[in-house]
Amino acid sequence: MLWVNGYSGSIAQFLKMVPKAGKPYWEKSVIAAGQILKDWNWMFIDPDTHLFSTAKANFKSGYDFAQENERTIQNNILISGNMLQIVAHGKGIAFAEGIAAWFYEEKGIVTDLAIYLDGTYLSATPQTRRAIDCRIEYTTTSNKSKKRRPSLKFKDATVIESDLNNGFFRYAITLASRESDHKTDNLYFKNMAQPKVHFSQSSNSQFALWSAIDHAIKMYVDSEILYFSGKVENIKYVAFEKFSMN
């Protein structure tokens, strides 16, 4: 599993605006995600993003990074059960999209799952739709600095966290289905009163956040099974396409 930091740069580190790169940046999130996604092989990526970097520039950096580190990432895929999963935050989302795009366009490898937390300039992030099998976009309504919330051009599920101000958090999980029925499930978790994490100012419980993401994954998988259940020829085509690429 690739973990792509959201904010970096010497100035941000000097001012202690973000934790150090690598595992400290993500705090307890890596443990919670490992339990949910069953992927304990971690590769931490610290892109050199800064305050004024654009989504397009970060995408290009991720694309170049994938080319330069192909062997290392390929080894990560093999150790992780031949699956490529990415978790990214903030400006790191465009960088992650660049990695996925390079592997799809140059190697025919489809990223199985991309989880994007509190993205920055999401609508401006370049995307290759078929480069990633499932994209999950997570945002929180409690971050007052983000009044406008542009979304990804392509996504398969969204998780929106809301502080109900009564001791509970609500996680609204919505599918972007083909039939546009936009099924939504709501999960409720009591405030665990744990220290706030830096990449989500209201996510006091990593268990709640990753449980909601796990629910989104299951909703997406169920919808895929339902969609293809009556289309035997499509199932064969999708299976052949996916495994021939990998």
C-alpha positions in Angstrom: 0.0 0.0 0.0 1.4 3.4 -1.0 0.9 6.3 1.4 1.2 9.7 -0.2 1.7 12.7 2.1 -0.4 15.7 1.5 1.9 18.6 2.4 5.7 18.8 2.4 8.4 21.3 1.6 11.1 22.7 3.8 9.1 25.7 4.9 6.2 23.6 6.2 8.5 21.3 8.0 10.5 24.2 9.5 7.3 25.8 10.8 6.1 22.4 12.1 2.9 22.8 10.1 2.9 19.1 9.4 4.5 16.1 11.1 7.6 14.5 9.7 7.2 12.5 6.5 6.6 8.8 6.6 4.6 6.9 9.3 4.6 9.9 11.8 2.6 11.9 9.2 -0.3 9.4 9.3 -0.3 8.7 13.1 -2.6 5.8 13.8 -4.2 5.8 10.4 -1.8 3.2 9.0 -2.7 0.7 11.7 -6.5 1.2 11.2 -6.1 1.0 7.4 -4.0 -2.2 7.7 -6.7 -3.9 9.7 -9.4 -2.8 7.3 -7.6 -3.4 4.0 -5.5 -6.4 5.1 -2.4 -4.7 3.6 0.5 -4.3 6.0 3.2 -3.7 3.5 3.6 0.1 3.6 5.6 2.4 1.3 5.6 6.0 2.4 6.0 8.7 -0.3 6.7 12.3 0.5 6.2 14.4 -2.6 7.7 17.8 -2.6 4.4 19.7 -2.7 4.2 23.3 -1.5 1.6 26.0 -0.9 1.5 27.3 -4.4 2.0 24.0 -6.3 -0.8 23.2 -8.8 -2.7 20.0 -9.2 -1.4 19.7 -12.8 2.2 20.1 -11.5 1.7 17.6 -8.7 0.2 15.1 -11.2 3.2 15.4 -13.5 5.5 14.9 -10.5 3.7 11.7 -9.5 3.9 10.5 -13.1 7.7 11.1 -13.2 8.0 9.5 -9.7 6.4 6.3 -10.9 8.7 6.0 -13.9 11.8 6.6 -11.8 10.7 4.2 -9.0 9.0 1.5 -11.1 10.9 -1.4 -9.7 10.3 -0.4 -6.0 6.6 0.1 -6.5 6.3 -3.2 -8.5 8.0 -5.0 -5.6 5.4 -3.4 -3.3 2.6 -4.7 -5.5 4.0 -8.3 -5.5 4.5 -8.3 -1.7 1.0 -6.9 -1.2 -0.7 -9.8 -2.9 -0.4 -8.4 -6.4 -2.6 -5.5 -5.5 -1.9 -1.8 -5.8 -3.7 0.4 -3.2 -3.0 4.0 -2.5 -4.0 6.3 0.3 -3.4 10.0 -0.3 -4.1 13.3 1.5 -4.5 16.9 0.4 -2.2 17.9 -2.5 -0.8 14.4 -2.5 -4.0 13.2 -4.3 -2.9 14.7 -7.7 0.5 13.1 -7.1 -1.2 9.8 -6.5 -3.2 10.1 -9.7 0.0 10.6 -11.6 1.4 7.4 -10.2 -1.7 5.5 -11.1 -1.8 7.1 -14.6 1.8 6.1 -15.4 1.3 2.4 -14.4 -1.9 2.2 -16.4 -0.6 3.9 -19.5 2.9 2.5 -19.5 2.5 -0.9 -17.9 -1.2 -1.7 -18.2 -1.5 -2.1 -14.4 -4.8 -0.9 -12.9 -4.7 0.5 -9.4 -7.2 -1.6 -7.3 -8.1 1.1 -4.8 -7.4 4.8 -4.2 -8.6 6.4 -0.9 -8.4 10.2 -0.9 -8.6 12.1 2.3 -9.5 15.8 2.4 -8.3 16.6 -1.0 -7.0 20.0 -2.3 -8.1 21.4 -5.7 -9.8 18.1 -6.4 -11.8 19.3 -9.4 -8.5 20.5 -11.0 -6.8 17.1 -10.5 -6.0 15.4 -13.8 -7.5 11.9 -13.9 -7.4 8.9 -16.1 -10.8 7.2 -15.4 -9.8 3.6 -16.0 -6.4 3.8 -14.3 -8.1 3.1 -10.9 -10.7 0.5 -10.3 -12.3 2.2 -7.3 -11.8 5.8 -6.0 -13.1 6.8 -2.6 -13.3 10.4 -1.7 -13.4 11.4 2.0 -14.2 14.9 3.2 -15.2 16.4 6.5 -17.7 19.2 6.9 -16.0 20.4 10.1 -13.0 21.9 8.4 -14.1 25.5 8.3 -11.3 26.5 5.9 -12.9 24.6 3.1 -16.3 26.3 2.4 -16.2 25.3 -1.2 -15.7 21.6 -1.8 -14.9 20.7 -5.4 -15.1 17.0 -6.1 -13.1 14.7 -8.2 -14.2 14.4 -11.8 -14.4 10.6 -11.4 -15.1 8.8 -8.2 -17.0 5.6 -7.2 -17.9 6.5 -3.6 -17.9 9.4 -1.2 -17.6 9.5 2.5 -18.7 12.8 4.2 -18.0 13.1 7.9 -20.2 15.5 9.9 -19.9 16.5 13.6 -23.5 16.4 14.9 -22.5 18.5 17.9 -24.2 16.0 20.3 -21.3 13.7 20.9 -21.7 11.8 17.7 -20.3 11.9 14.2 -22.2 10.9 11.1 -20.6 9.3 8.1 -22.7 9.6 4.9 -21.5 7.1 2.4 -22.8 7.5 -1.2 -22.2 5.5 -4.3 -21.9 7.2 -7.7 -23.7 4.4 -9.4 -24.2 3.9 -13.1 -28.0 4.4 -12.8 -27.4 7.6 -10.8 -29.7 6.4 -7.9 -27.0 7.6 -5.5 -27.7 5.2 -2.7 -26.6 6.6 0.7 -25.9 4.8 3.9 -25.3 6.6 7.2 -23.1 5.3 10.0 -23.0 6.9 13.4 -20.1 6.8 15.8 -19.7 8.3 19.3 -17.0 10.9 19.8 -14.0 8.9 21.2 -12.4 12.1 22.6 -9.0 11.1 21.2 -6.5 13.7 20.0 -7.4 15.2 16.7 -5.3 14.1 13.7 -3.8 16.7 11.4 -5.3 15.6 8.1 -8.9 15.7 9.4 -9.6 18.2 12.1 -12.8 16.4 13.3 -11.8 12.8 12.9 -11.3 11.9 16.6 -11.6 8.2 15.9 -9.6 6.4 13.3 -11.7 3.4 13.9 -14.8 5.4 12.8 -13.1 6.9 9.7 -11.7 3.6 8.4 -14.9 1.6 9.3 -16.8 4.1 7.1 -14.3 3.6 4.3 -14.6 -0.2 4.7 -18.3 0.2 4.3 -17.9 2.3 1.2 -15.7 -0.4 -0.3 -18.3 -3.1 0.4 -21.1 -1.0 -1.1 -19.0 -0.5 -4.2 -18.2 -4.2 -4.6 -21.8 -5.2 -4.0 -23.0 -2.7 -6.7 -20.5 -4.1 -9.2 -21.7 -7.6 -8.6 -25.3 -6.5 -9.0 -24.6 -4.6 -12.1 -22.8 -7.4 -13.9 -24.9 -10.3 -12.5 -27.1 -10.4 -15.6 -24.4 -9.7 -18.1 -22.3 -12.9 -18.3 -20.4 -11.7 -21.4 -19.4 -8.5 -19.6 -18.1 -10.4 -16.6 -15.9 -12.4 -18.8 -14.7 -9.3 -20.6 -13.9 -7.3 -17.4 -12.2 -10.3 -15.8 -10.0 -10.9 -18.9 -9.2 -7.2 -19.3 -8.2 -6.8 -15.6 -6.1 -9.9 -15.3 -4.4 -9.6 -18.6 -3.2 -6.1 -17.6 -1.8 -7.4 -14.3 
